[in-house]
Amino acid sequence: MKLRFLTLALLTSFAMYATTIQKSDFGKTADGTAVSLYTLTNSKGMEARIITYGGAIVSLKTPDRTGKMGDVVLGYDNLAGYTGGKAFFGALVGRYANRIAHGQFSIDGKPYNVPKNDGENALHGGVRGFDKRVWTARALPDGALELTYVSQDGEEGYPGKLTASVTYTLTDQNALRIHYAAVADKPTVVNLTNHSYFNLKGDGDILGHLVTLNADVFTPVDAGLIPTGELKSVDGTPFDFRRARTPGERINQADEQLKIGKGYDHNWILNRTPGVSLGLAARVEEAGVSGRIMEIYTDQPGIQFYTGNFLDGSEKGKDGKVYNHRSGFCFETQHYPDSPNHPKFPSTLLRPGQKYETTTEFRFSAK
């Protein structure tokens, strides 16, 4: 990524902590709002770059088996890519991540309508969701970066004023921790996640990555990718990743669910261990080129595994790189899609006086 750092770019570097934070300019939005880039670097050289526009992770450099650093997320070189892009590269998505059927739900018997921006359904918070907002940034004394956004009552059709904060922490164990928190002044629905696309070898398709999912059950979808309400066992299906399998092994099978999603674009219900706050949700290994391993730990009940099925080469990213079909995968820790319309799903309702809090860690290593 080619970026010009401002003079006095160093925002803070706390001697007592291993992680340093640098701040630089990343351009201005069409209305003149300045967007900043924050670079977090730990003592081992791992680096995360995050912008205040959409809270997007624009770069994440981790070591391969030889110790060489490489960028493992898809993204753009400049702000124009993020303001004009449609793939949600690296972004914080909300107020409700994933889909809501027909853009409709009810709270306490009162109906609400949110924009239909994915056919007949609502997706990732609407036409201008959290991924299209400029967040307020603050470097914390422990070397973490806190982003805050206040979503006003009625924004994108969602009720209540919602104050959301997301904290990115880069640990010396080569983990990127994302902590989400929110409060509201009216009953509302909340489901926040990060939408980074990963490629652990840095280039090419992701079909040869070895994927393990700690899930016995997934939620099948209809033609609009809305859960049918069924909780289906992965036994005997292409959705069984309880032992390491590559997506490419079965992604083109004549399976109805794979045809609907044009590949994997589904929510898995995670197995949870009582008393364990952050459980292992998924593990990905790129054994061929880089040796990189990514493990995902979360307290969320579900995870969306998406294999970049709608990438078609029209998105040009960092250093002019063309992002072709299945050149990145997403693991979005979340509540289930369309939960407000499924009373049997874990609730996403947030009432005044309650606090929404959830944590996900992406842990990196290599062998």
Buried (B, 14 or more C-beta within 10 A) or exposed (E): BEBEEEEEBEBEEBEEBBBBBBBBBBBEBEEEEEBBBBBBBBEBEBBBBBBBBBBBBBBBBBBBBEEEEBBBBBBBBBBEBBBEBEBBBBBBBBBBBBBBBBBBBEBEEEEBEBBBBBEEBBBBBBEEBBBBBBBEBEBBEEBBBBBBBEBEEEBBBBBBBBEBBBBBBBBEEBBBBBBBBBBBBBBBBBBBBBBBBBBBBBEEBBBBBBBBBBBBBBBBBEEBBBBEBEBBEBEEBBBBBBEBBBBBEBBEEEBEBBEBBBBBBBBBBBBBEEEEEBBBBBBBBBBEBBBBBBBBBBBBBBBBBBBBBBBEEEBBBBEEBEBBBBBBBBBBBBBBBBBBBBEEBEEBBBBEEEEBEBBBBBBBBBE
